Amino acid sequence: MRSTSNPAFRNLPSGQGGGYASFGNQGGLMSGASAYADTQASQVGYGRAGSGGRPITIDDIVTKTAVSGGLAIVAGTLTALSGLYILALPAFLIGIILSFALSFKPNWANAGTVLAYSALMGVALGGIAGMLEQIDNMRGIGFQALLGTVGVFVGMLIVYKTGAVKVTPRFTKWMIGALIGVMVLVLARFVGDIFFPGNPMSSGGALSILISLVIIGVAAFSLLLDFDAADQAVRGGAPAKFAWYIAFGLMTTLVWLYIEILRLLSYLRGD
């Protein structure tokens, strides 16, 4: 399978499935795809659906992703409205720990763990947005960031389905390089915030806006790799329970997008 910028999708199964629906028409099923190697199956924790199991379908992925996203929105809204912003930091830290655990242990992904991650991140993002909205010129910023995130997701899904941008090995290599660059950029911005007051990378000026736009762009295009990875899981005939892991992977990208869109909006609204 192709690599992906999302660590939650790096070990998705690949191969030729049994004719289940896919996210988009990518020129037909991959020819010559073989069954999984035993080592890959043991590493991921999931192989092909057994004779007594049901293969994953796009309906499974859509349903579980929608439930996860919906729970995050509800948790975030309740946190913002209740004023319990103090919960944001512990929820974020626990959510990060859980995300690392699921990334390295895909077989731990189930309704309980993935929905817990979604709820925790919802609380964290709702708390952050709620605190920002206490500033007069930031009213409604949380909802705007949500609309922006949904818009990017739908837009990139359309791009993927129409084949406007092909997920090729060259595209994947470019995206992985871009992701590494963005990680360095984010780290530099974080260090600058700690040691340099008025850090131009996050002060709200032209440079900080440009950096946010670059990060949002990379995050948006990484969704194409996530869609392709999910597509290959369906083609590979993975078991239906694997949909929870795919939903988790998509949620990690959406959380990343929301945070950076929220940051960009705060720059644009700043004095």
Secondary structure, 3 states (H helix, E strand, C coil): CCCCCCHHHCCCCCCCCCCCCCCCCCCCCCCCCCCCCHHHHHHHCCCCCCCCCCECCHHHHHHHHHHHHHHHHHHHHHHHHHCCHHHHHHHHHHHHHHHHHHHHCHHHCCHHHHHHHHHHHHHHHHHHHHHHCCCHHHCCHHHHHHHHHHHHHHHHHHHHHHCCCCCCHHHHHHHHHHHHHHHHHHHHHHHHHHHCCCCCCCCCCHHHHHHHHHHHHHHHHHHHHHHHHHHHHHHCCCEHHHHHHHHHHHHHHHHHHHHHHHHHHHHHHCC
